[in-house]
Structures are given as C-alpha cells and as structure tokens.
Amino acid sequence: MTDVTGAPADVLHTLFQSDQGGHEQVVLCQDRASGLKAVIALHSTALGPALGGTRFYPYATEAEAVADALNLARGMSYKNAMAGLDHGGGKAVIIGDPERDKTDELLLAYGRMVASLGGRYVTACDVGTYVADMDVVARECRWTTGRSPENGGAGDSSVLTAFGVYQGMRASAQHLWGDPVLRGRKVGIAGVGKVGHHLVRHLLDEGAEVVVTDVRAEAVQRVLDQHPEVTAVADTEALIRLEGLDIYAPCALGGALNDLSVPVITAKVVCGAANNQLAHPGVEKDLADRGILYAPDYVVNAGGVIQVADELHGFDFDRCKAKAAKIFDTTLAIFARAKGDGIPPAAAADRIAEQRIAEARAAR
C-alpha cells in the first residue's frame, strides 16, 4: 500500500515500474515544519520486520530519491536473507544536504514517520547519517538501531562492515588464487569514509599493498596521516586503470560498475562495501566475460546489518564478529554455486536469497 496523494507524475512512474522488484509498501513522508522530505521503502517482510538504514542525500529530483530507496530496499531483502537474519528488507532516504539541512527537529519528525509503521520497518545509519542521529531518531521511535552505547545501542556498525568486506576479499582470493592470504596483493579502495578507512587497516595488518582515492581530500589525508605506507591516486578513474591491481574495492556510492568502468578495470577481483555496485542488469555478465571475479556487494557488506540486528536482542560484539566472519564461507558458497550453475556470482547470490525469501513466504 502506497500513499501517493499529490505525487508528481515522474515519482508515480518510478514507483510502479515493473522492474523495481514488487515492493510491499512505499511511504512518501513530509513534515513542513521541519522541512523533512523522505521516502521509506519496504521491499519484503517475509523473513521478518524490514531492516535497513536511512540515507541522507541531496537528490536532484524526488523521482531519483524514490528510485534509490526502491533499489536499496530490495538489496536489503537479499542482504538480510544471505546473512541468515530473520529480517526483510527496507530502506529510507531523506532528501537534502546533511551538512546544511539536518536538524534535531527534522530527525524527530522522521522518527515519528518510522514509528507510524508500527515496527514493520527498523531503521539504522547509512550514508549521511550517524550514531548521534540515530540517538535523536530513537527519541521518537523505538524501532531504531545503530544507537550509541550510552543510549543502549551498539555504536558504529562500519567496523564490522569493513571486517565482512575483508572476509569477502579473503574468500575471493581463495577461489581465484587458491589461498585466502592477501599479503603482497595490491588493493585499490575507492572511498575511505566510514567503512573504507577501517578496511585499510585490515589490509595493512595482513601485509597488502593499499592504494586509495576519495572525492573528499580530507578523507584521503586522514588515511595518509594514519598510514604513511598507503598510496593515493587522483580519482577512481586512475585507480581502476592502475597496473598491477589485484583487487578493486568500491566503497562509496552505488553504480561504480558500469559500461564505462568495467572495460578498463585492471583488477581480477571486485569486492567492496558500496551498495548497488552494478549500474544495471547485464553488468555482472560483462565482468564475468572479462574474467573479473565479482563478490556480490550485499553479501560481503553485511557485517553492519548483522551488528544492528543483534542490537535488537542485546548487543554482543564477539557474537556479531563471529557471524560476520561467516561471510567468508557464504562468499565461497556463492562462487561454487555460480560455477556449478554456469552463471555469474551475482546471479547465484540472487537465486539463493530468493529461495530463502520464497520459502519463508510460503511457510507464512
């Protein structure tokens, strides 16, 4: 059920496109007093309440925001299914510049919108939102995770997100080179913000050679100040063309794997934290045709959602880290399924996730 009263035609078109994945519910939210404009998308609750973060981003149009929420929500259904969580997939996006538009009043209004869904959607942090923001949202909504330890939460989920991506890289190395060790491998990370800078540390600790880039110069400088042995390049274009690159890790926004980037990627493995890395259907086949092993993004970046889901039941870091470590085994299983079925890993992961969701839906 979708409240679309007064929605622009382009928003309606986006909502009801047949390729958006059959979402259960989409809510368009507005609070004039605080300036809140948001979209909450629930893709599936077959496995349980939809769980997914809140993105705060200056979308160019409302239709673009809706499309992003729909895509991200669908990705969360698959991510939660592959992580073995009893949660469906949902996502919210707040339209605006978080540096300029974010206020406590806006976040409180958003919290009331989430609360109005009665627990069908559980929110958390994402691009543009942080632990302190979830503390504010939680004042109006008990279905909020990613809060600070002082407020009953688990804190920053990017730590385990990075750990899970690292496990995905190890699994990729095992599958492709017969050894999970990353020592001596050259890894390029595009985006060294919340997750990327933690990933740098994991790789350096194992002895990998790390090259980074980010659209924000200050993010790159923070990494270089902490780890002088890291090399930086000007932009993602330079990174993906880098000679000798073994692994490319997109850790910023989605769409990094597209018709322009895939033909020039030099790495043999793509494994990163960004959501929705495949710009459109067919890119996964383009990667496979070039002999590039793609570790599905929603599988390897599930460490964060494992953490926030655990927060609902009394957070234990060691328990969560043990679950996130299993991303290694899950990734290997996907590669094996892909090889057995003669399909790209992204398609294999989709099949496994869809099977679990379908079985849960049938059981209910």
C-alpha positions in Angstrom: 0.0 0.0 0.0 1.5 3.3 -1.1 0.3 6.8 -0.2 0.9 8.7 -3.4 -1.6 11.5 -3.0 -0.4 14.5 -4.9 2.8 12.8 -6.0 4.4 14.1 -9.2 4.0 12.0 -12.4 7.7 11.1 -12.5 7.5 9.8 -9.0 4.5 7.7 -9.8 6.2 6.3 -12.9 9.2 5.3 -10.8 7.1 3.7 -8.1 5.2 1.4 -10.4 7.9 0.4 -12.8 7.7 -3.4 -13.3 11.5 -3.9 -12.8 11.6 -2.4 -9.3 11.0 -5.7 -7.6 7.4 -5.8 -6.2 7.8 -3.8 -3.0 5.2 -4.3 -0.3 4.9 -0.7 0.8 6.4 2.7 -0.1 5.7 5.7 2.1 6.3 9.3 1.0 6.9 11.4 4.0 6.7 15.2 4.5 6.8 17.4 7.5 6.6 21.1 6.6 7.6 22.5 10.0 11.0 20.7 10.0 11.5 20.6 6.2 11.5 16.8 6.2 11.0 15.1 2.8 11.7 11.4 2.9 10.9 8.0 1.3 10.5 4.8 3.2 10.5 1.7 1.0 9.7 -1.8 2.3 10.6 -4.5 -0.2 9.7 -7.6 1.8 8.7 -8.6 5.3 8.6 -12.4 4.5 11.5 -13.1 6.8 10.5 -10.6 9.5 10.4 -6.8 10.0 12.2 -4.9 7.3 15.6 -3.7 8.4 17.8 -1.1 6.6 19.5 2.2 7.1 18.5 5.8 6.5 20.3 7.6 3.7 20.5 11.5 3.9 21.5 12.8 0.4 20.8 15.8 -1.8 18.9 14.0 -4.6 18.4 16.1 -7.7 14.8 15.0 -8.0 12.1 13.3 -6.0 12.0 10.5 -8.6 15.7 9.9 -8.1 15.2 9.6 -4.4 12.3 7.1 -4.8 14.3 5.0 -7.3 17.3 4.9 -4.9 15.0 3.9 -1.9 13.4 1.1 -4.0 16.8 -0.3 -5.2 18.3 -0.1 -1.7 15.3 -1.7 -0.1 15.4 -4.6 -2.5 19.1 -5.0 -1.8 18.5 -5.1 1.9 16.0 -8.0 1.4 18.7 -10.0 -0.3 21.4 -8.9 2.1 19.4 -9.9 5.2 18.5 -13.2 3.6 22.1 -14.1 2.7 23.2 -13.1 6.2 20.8 -15.5 7.7 18.9 -12.8 9.6 15.2 -13.0 10.4 14.5 -9.7 8.8 13.1 -8.5 5.5 14.5 -5.6 3.5 13.7 -1.9 3.8 15.4 1.4 3.3 14.7 5.1 3.8 16.1 8.2 2.1 15.9 11.7 3.4 16.1 14.3 0.6 18.6 17.1 1.5 22.1 18.1 2.2 23.0 16.6 5.6 25.6 19.3 6.2 23.0 22.0 5.7 19.6 20.6 6.3 19.9 18.1 9.1 18.4 19.3 12.4 17.1 17.6 15.5 13.6 18.7 14.6 13.9 17.0 11.2 15.2 13.8 12.7 12.5 13.7 15.3 9.9 14.2 12.6 11.5 11.3 10.7 11.4 9.2 13.8 7.7 9.7 14.1 7.2 8.7 10.4 9.1 5.4 11.1 7.2 4.8 14.3 3.9 5.2 12.4 4.7 1.9 10.6 4.4 0.1 13.9 7.5 -2.0 13.7 7.3 -3.1 10.1 10.5 -1.1 9.5 13.6 -0.9 11.7 16.0 1.9 10.8 19.7 2.5 11.3 22.6 4.5 9.9 23.6 4.9 6.2 25.3 7.5 4.0 24.8 10.9 5.6 23.5 9.6 9.0 25.5 8.7 12.1 25.2 7.2 15.5 24.3 10.6 17.1 21.5 10.9 14.5 20.0 7.6 15.5 20.1 8.6 19.1 17.8 11.5 18.1 15.5 9.4 15.9 15.2 6.9 18.8 13.6 9.6 21.0 10.5 9.3 18.8 10.9 5.7 17.5 11.8 2.5 19.4 12.4 0.7 16.2 15.8 2.4 15.8 19.2 0.7 15.8 22.8 1.9 15.4 22.5 4.0 18.5 25.4 4.9 20.8 26.3 2.6 23.7 25.3 5.3 26.1 21.8 5.1 24.7 21.5 1.3 24.6 23.0 0.7 21.2 26.0 -0.9 19.6 27.6 2.1 18.2 29.4 2.4 14.8 28.4 -0.5 12.5 31.1 0.4 9.9 33.7 -1.6 11.9 32.0 -4.9 11.2 31.0 -3.9 7.7 34.7 -3.4 6.9 35.5 -6.8 8.6 32.9 -8.5 6.4 34.3 -7.0 3.2 37.7 -8.1 4.3 36.4 -11.7 4.7 34.8 -11.4 1.2 38.2 -10.5 -0.2 39.9 -13.4 1.5 37.2 -15.7 0.0 37.8 -14.2 -3.4 41.5 -14.8 -3.1 40.9 -18.4 -2.0 38.6 -19.1 -5.0 40.7 -17.3 -7.6 44.3 -17.9 -6.4 43.9 -20.9 -4.1 45.0 -19.1 -1.0 43.0 -16.6 1.2 46.1 -14.7 2.2 46.2 -11.1 0.9 49.8 -10.4 1.8 51.5 -8.9 -1.2 48.3 -8.2 -3.1 47.6 -4.7 -4.4 44.2 -3.5 -3.3 42.6 -0.3 -4.5 39.9 1.3 -2.4 37.6 4.0 -3.8 36.0 5.8 -0.8 37.8 5.8 2.5 35.0 7.2 4.7 33.1 5.3 7.3 33.9 1.8 6.1 36.8 2.3 3.8 39.3 3.6 6.4 38.6 0.6 8.6 39.2 -1.7 5.6 42.6 -0.1 5.0 43.7 -1.2 8.5 42.6 -4.8 7.9 44.6 -5.0 4.7 47.7 -3.4 6.0 47.7 -5.7 9.0 47.9 -8.6 6.6 50.6 -7.1 4.5 48.6 -6.0 1.5 49.7 -3.0 -0.6 46.9 -0.4 -0.4 46.0 2.4 -2.9 43.2 4.8 -2.1 41.1 7.6 -3.6 38.1 9.7 -2.4 36.3 12.7 -3.7 37.0 14.3 -0.3 40.6 15.3 0.0 40.3 15.3 3.8 39.3 11.7 3.9 42.4 10.7 1.9 44.6 12.8 4.1 43.3 11.2 7.2 44.3 7.8 5.9 47.7 9.0 4.8 48.3 10.7 8.1 47.5 7.4 9.9 49.2 5.1 7.5 52.1 6.7 5.6 52.7 3.5 3.7 49.4 3.9 1.8 49.5 5.4 -1.7 46.8 7.8 -3.1 45.7 8.5 -6.6 43.7 11.4 -8.0 40.4 9.7 -8.7 38.6 6.4 -9.3 39.3 6.5 -13.0 43.0 6.4 -12.2 42.5 3.8 -9.6 40.7 1.2 -11.7 43.3 1.6 -14.5 46.2 1.1 -12.2 48.7 -1.5 -13.4 49.2 -4.5 -11.1 46.0 -4.0 -9.2 44.7 -7.3 -7.8 41.5 -6.2 -6.1 39.3 -3.2 -6.6 37.1 -2.2 -3.7 34.3 0.3 -4.4 33.3 1.7 -1.0 31.5 4.9 -1.9 28.1 5.3 -3.6 26.5 2.7 -6.0 26.8 2.3 -9.7 30.5 2.0 -9.7 30.4 -0.9 -12.1 29.0 0.3 -15.3 29.5 0.4 -19.1 32.4 2.9 -18.8 34.3 1.4 -15.9 34.1 -2.3 -16.5 36.0 -2.4 -19.8 39.0 -0.6 -18.1 39.2 -2.3 -14.7 42.6 -4.0 -14.4 41.9 -5.9 -11.2 40.9 -9.6 -11.2 38.6 -9.2 -8.3 36.0 -6.6 -7.4 34.9 -6.7 -3.7 33.8 -3.6 -1.9 31.4 -2.1 0.6 29.3 0.1 -1.6 25.6 -0.9 -2.1 24.2 -1.4 -5.6 27.6 -1.5 -7.4 26.1 -3.0 -10.6 24.7 0.0 -12.5 22.2 -2.1 -14.4 21.4 -5.7 -15.2 24.0 -7.3 -17.5 27.0 -5.7 -15.9 27.6 -8.9 -13.9 27.9 -10.8 -17.2 30.3 -8.2 -18.6 32.5 -8.7 -15.5 32.5 -12.4 -15.9 33.2 -12.2 -19.7 36.3 -10.2 -18.8 37.4 -12.8 -16.3 36.8 -10.5 -13.3 35.5 -12.2 -10.2 32.7 -10.1 -8.6 31.9 -10.7 -4.9 28.2 -9.6 -4.6 28.1 -6.3 -2.6 25.1 -7.2 -0.5 26.8 -10.4 0.7 30.2 -9.0 1.6 29.0 -5.8 3.2 26.5 -7.5 5.6 28.7 -7.1 8.7 27.0 -3.8 9.6 23.4 -5.2 9.3 24.5 -8.2 11.4 25.5 -5.8 14.1 22.4 -3.6 14.1 20.1 -6.7 14.0 21.9 -8.1 17.1 21.4 -4.8 18.8 17.6 -5.6 18.9 18.4 -8.6 21.1 21.1 -7.3 23.4 24.3 -6.5 21.6 27.4 -8.7 21.9 30.4 -7.7 19.7 32.1 -11.1 19.8 28.9 -12.9 18.8 28.5 -10.4 15.9 32.1 -10.7 14.8 31.8 -14.5 14.7 28.7 -14.2 12.5 30.4 -11.6 10.2 33.4 -14.0 9.8 31.0 -16.5 8.2 30.8 -14.1 5.2 34.0 -15.9 4.1 32.1 -19.2 3.9 29.0 -17.6 2.3 31.0 -16.0 -0.4 32.8 -19.2 -1.2 29.4 -21.0 -1.4 28.2 -18.4 -3.9 31.2 -18.8 -6.1 30.7 -22.6 -6.0 27.0 -22.2 -6.9 27.9 -19.8 -9.7 30.4 -22.3 -11.2 28.0 -25.2 -10.9 25.1 -23.3 -12.5 27.3 -21.6 -15.1 26.1 -18.1 -14.1 27.8 -15.0 -12.6 28.2 -14.9 -8.8 25.7 -12.0 -8.6 23.0 -14.2 -10.2 23.9 -17.1 -7.9 23.6 -14.9 -4.8 20.2 -13.7 -6.1 19.0 -17.3 -6.5 20.0 -18.3 -3.0 18.4 -15.2 -1.4 15.2 -15.5 -3.5 14.9 -19.1 -2.5 15.1 -18.3 1.2 12.6 -15.5 0.9 10.2 -17.6 -1.1 10.4 -20.5 1.4 9.6 -18.0 4.2 6.7 -16.5 2.3 5.3 -20.0 1.6 5.6 -21.0 5.3 3.7 -17.9 6.4 
